[in-house]
Amino acid sequence: MAQYQALTYTADVDWFAPPQAAELAEYQQFARENADRIRAAAVLHPTGAATVVRVTGARGGDVVTADGPYAETKEALTGYYLIEAADLDEAVAIAAQLPAAWNGAVEVRPVLAAN
């Protein structure tokens, strides 16, 4: 079986705040229903908790950091699922069950096997 990363893009919210409880429950239901295909998953903190890292010049250059998101967007990367599926069509069918697909977007990418 191949592995696919399903990246969720949704509103940039705190998923553990009370207003998101109902939608978070939908993600938990998705996880239960697809537990045999999910190899890893995580919810990301809002982009305000992000730190952007850049190295000036090339390797070994000065490390420069900035607080906050890399870019301002309507929908932010808010989580991911590592899905095992027979092929891209099956991975897309699984990703279509994610609540992010209904009110945001899910980006599905094949994962290259590390040797």
Backbone as numpy.savetxt, mean C-alpha at the origin, in Angstrom:
# Nx Ny Nz CAx CAy CAz Cx Cy Cz
3.52 -20.28 -7.79 2.68 -19.09 -7.79 3.56 -17.85 -7.79
3.11 -16.84 -8.48 3.81 -15.57 -8.52 3.33 -14.67 -7.38
4.12 -13.67 -7.07 3.72 -12.70 -6.05 3.50 -11.34 -6.71
2.51 -10.63 -6.19 2.13 -9.31 -6.68 1.97 -8.38 -5.49
2.47 -7.16 -5.64 2.28 -6.13 -4.62 1.05 -5.35 -5.00
0.08 -5.27 -4.12 -1.12 -4.47 -4.33 -0.97 -3.24 -3.43
-0.68 -2.10 -4.05 -0.47 -0.86 -3.32 -1.78 -0.09 -3.27
-2.22 0.29 -2.08 -3.50 0.99 -1.94 -3.27 2.49 -1.89
-4.05 3.22 -2.68 -4.02 4.68 -2.72 -5.41 5.17 -2.34
-5.48 5.88 -1.22 -6.76 6.36 -0.71 -6.57 7.75 -0.12
-7.64 8.27 0.49 -7.52 9.52 1.22 -6.46 9.34 2.30
-5.73 10.40 2.58 -4.63 10.36 3.55 -5.20 10.58 4.96
-5.63 9.49 5.59 -6.30 9.57 6.90 -5.61 8.66 7.91
-5.95 8.85 9.17 -5.52 7.96 10.24 -6.53 6.81 10.28
-6.12 5.64 9.81 -7.04 4.52 9.67 -7.55 3.99 11.00
-6.93 4.39 12.10 -7.38 3.90 13.40 -8.21 4.93 14.15
-8.53 6.06 13.50 -9.41 7.07 14.08 -10.86 6.60 13.93
-11.72 6.96 14.88 -13.12 6.50 14.83 -13.85 6.72 13.50
-13.65 7.82 12.79 -14.40 7.98 11.53 -14.08 6.92 10.46
-12.94 6.24 10.58 -12.56 5.24 9.59 -12.90 3.82 10.03
-13.56 3.66 11.16 -13.82 2.32 11.72 -14.58 1.41 10.76
-15.60 1.91 10.12 -16.40 1.07 9.22 -15.58 0.62 8.01
-14.79 1.54 7.43 -13.98 1.16 6.27 -12.84 0.23 6.68
-12.25 0.47 7.85 -11.20 -0.42 8.34 -11.75 -1.83 8.51
-12.99 -1.94 8.97 -13.62 -3.26 9.12 -13.74 -3.96 7.76
-13.98 -3.20 6.68 -14.04 -3.80 5.35 -12.68 -4.36 4.93
-11.60 -3.64 5.28 -10.25 -4.15 4.98 -9.97 -5.42 5.79
-10.42 -5.44 7.04 -10.22 -6.63 7.87 -11.00 -7.82 7.31
-12.19 -7.57 6.79 -12.97 -8.63 6.15 -12.25 -9.14 4.90
-11.72 -8.22 4.08 -10.94 -8.61 2.91 -9.79 -9.52 3.33
-9.08 -9.15 4.39 -7.93 -9.93 4.86 -8.36 -11.33 5.30
-9.48 -11.43 5.99 -9.97 -12.75 6.41 -10.34 -13.61 5.20
-11.03 -13.01 4.25 -11.50 -13.75 3.08 -10.37 -14.18 2.14
-9.24 -13.49 2.21 -8.13 -13.78 1.30 -6.86 -14.19 2.04
-7.01 -14.65 3.26 -5.85 -14.99 4.10 -4.93 -16.02 3.43
-5.49 -16.91 2.64 -4.66 -17.94 1.99 -3.80 -17.38 0.86
-4.06 -16.17 0.42 -3.30 -15.54 -0.68 -2.43 -14.37 -0.22
-2.67 -13.85 0.97 -1.93 -12.69 1.46 -0.69 -13.17 2.22
0.47 -12.73 1.78 1.73 -13.11 2.41 2.24 -12.04 3.37
1.83 -10.80 3.17 2.19 -9.68 4.06 1.22 -8.54 3.78
1.03 -7.70 4.78 0.16 -6.53 4.61 0.50 -5.53 5.70
0.26 -4.26 5.41 0.47 -3.21 6.41 -0.32 -1.98 6.05
-0.73 -1.27 7.08 -1.33 0.05 6.94 -0.24 1.06 7.26
-0.11 2.08 6.42 0.90 3.10 6.66 0.33 4.26 7.46
1.18 4.87 8.28 0.77 6.09 8.97 0.50 7.17 7.93
-0.29 8.21 8.26 -0.53 9.29 7.30 0.79 9.91 6.81
0.75 10.54 5.65 1.97 11.06 5.04 2.65 12.13 5.88
1.94 12.73 6.80 2.56 13.71 7.69 3.64 13.08 8.57
3.60 11.78 8.72 4.61 11.07 9.52 5.81 10.64 8.68
5.77 10.93 7.38 6.83 10.50 6.48 8.09 11.34 6.62
9.21 10.75 6.29 10.48 11.45 6.16 11.02 11.13 4.78
11.29 12.16 4.01 11.85 11.99 2.66 13.36 12.04 2.78
14.05 11.07 2.18 15.51 10.97 2.25 16.08 11.14 0.85
17.07 12.00 0.74 17.79 12.18 -0.52 19.28 12.21 -0.21
20.07 11.77 -1.16 21.52 11.86 -1.04 21.99 12.79 -2.15
22.71 13.86 -1.78 23.19 14.80 -2.78 24.37 14.19 -3.52
24.44 14.47 -4.80 25.52 13.90 -5.59 25.27 12.44 -5.86
26.16 11.61 -5.40 26.07 10.17 -5.63 26.23 9.45 -4.30
26.43 8.15 -4.36 26.63 7.35 -3.16 27.70 8.00 -2.29
27.42 8.08 -1.02 28.38 8.68 -0.10 28.23 10.18 0.05
27.29 10.78 -0.70 27.06 12.22 -0.59 26.35 12.56 0.71
26.06 13.82 0.88 25.37 14.27 2.09 23.93 13.75 2.08
23.46 13.30 3.24 22.09 12.85 3.40 21.24 14.04 3.82
20.19 14.30 3.06 19.29 15.41 3.33 17.91 14.81 3.58
17.27 15.21 4.68 15.93 14.71 4.98 14.95 15.87 5.05
13.69 15.56 4.80 12.61 16.53 4.91 11.42 15.85 5.52
10.70 16.56 6.36 9.49 16.02 6.97 8.33 16.09 5.98
7.41 15.17 6.15 6.19 15.21 5.37 6.28 14.42 4.09
5.22 14.47 3.31 5.14 13.64 2.11 6.09 14.12 1.02
6.40 13.20 0.13 7.24 13.49 -1.02 6.51 14.45 -1.96
5.21 14.25 -2.14 4.41 15.08 -3.04 3.02 15.26 -2.47
2.41 16.37 -2.77 1.02 16.61 -2.37 0.11 15.95 -3.40
-0.80 15.10 -2.94 -1.72 14.42 -3.84 -3.08 14.28 -3.19
-4.09 14.04 -3.98 -5.43 13.79 -3.47 -5.49 12.43 -2.79
-4.84 11.45 -3.41 -4.79 10.09 -2.86 -3.33 9.75 -2.57
-3.09 9.18 -1.41 -1.72 8.86 -0.99 -1.57 7.35 -0.87
-0.32 6.89 -0.95 -0.03 5.48 -0.69 -0.31 5.24 0.79
-1.30 4.40 1.08 -1.73 4.21 2.46 -1.53 2.79 2.98
-1.12 1.88 2.11 -0.89 0.53 2.58 -0.52 -0.39 1.44
-0.31 -1.65 1.79 0.04 -2.63 0.76 -0.35 -4.02 1.20
-0.49 -4.89 0.22 -0.70 -6.32 0.42 0.24 -7.04 -0.52
0.92 -8.04 -0.03 1.72 -8.92 -0.88 0.84 -10.13 -1.13
0.43 -10.29 -2.38 -0.54 -11.32 -2.75 0.14 -12.40 -3.57
-0.21 -13.63 -3.30 0.27 -14.74 -4.12 -0.88 -15.15 -5.03
-0.60 -15.20 -6.33 -1.65 -15.52 -7.31 -1.03 -16.29 -8.48
-1.87 -17.01 -9.19 -1.41 -17.80 -10.33 -0.90 -16.91 -11.45
-1.56 -15.75 -11.63 -1.17 -14.85 -12.71 -1.74 -13.46 -12.43
-1.46 -12.53 -13.34 -1.91 -11.15 -13.15 -3.42 -11.06 -13.08
-4.13 -11.82 -13.90 -5.59 -11.77 -13.87 -6.14 -12.14 -12.50
-5.58 -13.17 -11.88 -6.04 -13.55 -10.54 -5.67 -12.48 -9.52
-4.48 -11.89 -9.64 -4.06 -10.83 -8.71 -4.99 -9.62 -8.83
-5.37 -9.27 -10.05 -6.30 -8.15 -10.26 -7.67 -8.47 -9.66
-8.13 -9.70 -9.81 -9.42 -10.10 -9.24 -9.40 -9.99 -7.72
-8.29 -10.35 -7.11 -8.16 -10.22 -5.65 -8.10 -8.75 -5.27
-7.29 -7.96 -5.98 -7.15 -6.54 -5.68 -8.46 -5.78 -5.84
-9.31 -6.22 -6.74 -10.60 -5.57 -6.95 -11.52 -5.69 -5.75
-11.21 -6.61 -4.85 -12.00 -6.79 -3.63 -11.59 -5.81 -2.53
-10.47 -5.12 -2.72 -10.00 -4.17 -1.70 -10.87 -2.92 -1.70
-11.26 -2.43 -0.53 -12.04 -1.19 -0.47 -11.37 -0.02 -1.20
-10.05 0.01 -1.25 -9.35 1.09 -1.95 -9.73 1.12 -3.43
-10.07 -0.03 -4.01 -10.45 -0.07 -5.42 -11.80 0.60 -5.65
-12.60 0.73 -4.61 -13.94 1.30 -4.75 -13.93 2.82 -4.60
-12.99 3.34 -3.79 -13.01 4.79 -3.54 -11.62 5.42 -3.64
-10.73 4.75 -4.29 -9.37 5.24 -4.50 -8.79 4.47 -5.66
-7.67 3.82 -5.44 -7.05 3.02 -6.49 -6.16 1.96 -5.86
-5.97 0.88 -6.59 -5.03 -0.17 -6.19 -4.09 -0.40 -7.37
-2.81 -0.25 -7.12 -1.80 -0.51 -8.15 -1.25 -1.91 -7.90
-1.31 -2.76 -8.92 -0.82 -4.14 -8.81 0.45 -4.25 -9.64
1.53 -4.73 -8.97 2.80 -4.91 -9.67 3.36 -6.30 -9.37
3.90 -6.94 -10.40 4.58 -8.22 -10.15 5.83 -7.97 -9.31
6.16 -8.91 -8.45 7.35 -8.82 -7.60 8.42 -9.70 -8.21
9.61 -9.15 -8.37 10.73 -9.93 -8.87 11.28 -10.78 -7.74
11.48 -12.04 -7.99 12.02 -12.93 -6.96 13.46 -12.58 -6.68
13.80 -12.48 -5.40 15.19 -12.20 -5.00 15.95 -13.52 -5.01
17.11 -13.51 -5.60 17.91 -14.75 -5.65 18.99 -14.73 -4.59
